[in-house]
Amino acid sequence: MLNVAIVGAGTMGNIHASCCRDAEGVELAGVTDTVPEKARALADRFGGRTYPDVKTMCADPDVDIVAVCVPTPWHCETTIEAANRGKHVFLEKPIARTIDEAERLVQACDHAGVKLFVAHVVRYFQAYIQIKEMIEAGKVGTVGVVRALRGGPFPRIADNWYADRGKSGGLIVDMIIHDYDWLRWCFGEAKRVYARDLGARNLPFIDYALVCIRFKSGVIAHVIGSWAYSGNFRTALEVAGSKGMIQMNTDECAPISIEMQAKEGGGGGVAVPMIPIAKSPYLLEWEEFIQWINGTCEPRVSPEDGVEALRIALAAEQSANTGQPVNLQ
């Protein structure tokens, strides 16, 4: 049995605590947070003790895994502290705020010989897995253009760190990094990025961005991110190829459909709805992480994947700030 300690008792800390309750082979050992009442509430709900700080938690010989669920600017120092104490690390995305920080924490885990799992959870959503499999099977032929949408209300928390772009990077870095990672998983390395957002307008508690990515494979992706919705969180995806189009929209009753072009040309395609299997992607990533630690599988997300997704995100942030495209590699 592997014992997990969680740093950060916010939304993601609670989600991962529930996964530690439900997953086989792990249990929650404890939690720490800068607000002791939040740590106590999480521990009361899911079990485990509370720690006064990260150093005390990481010094506990009974802890095997540290789940880092703190704001992005503290990912590097928290991960390095855990690695130096010989703990495996489950790290929320984005991997860090800068490439230098990302590379330092990866090196610390490598040097310590511990596993580092970067939680790019979209790779574990059944709908996105299914669409990737359809692409690889050639269902829509050669892919030319992809359009992705990810949006919801502005994340408001006590200290409003999401509103501080220096800390969060806005939704370009924090939220739609999910889409950069999935797109790179499907289509390979990015070549060029161009982005526009609302940053210069300084609108309170609202953000919107369009990021265009050209991949070395020739695929062009348009990624829209929005923290302007007042309702539920939603995602959408269109993958257009030489034979047809795959569409996914979480607002629809049947979220995935594939429309094939008629062999004679023109329209007339039939939409075939596909319903994803219902299992928590957060639990799936924990199950895979546990299997990796136990030596029974390799994870679909590597530390290097976390670094490269951040590289795309930072290029998009730079492009939005300068109004100029940014070349990668």
Summary of the structure (lengths in Angstrom):
residues: 329
radius of gyration: 20.3
end to end distance: 42.4
largest distance: 69.0
contacts: 1117
relative contact order: 0.15
helix: 40%
strand: 26%
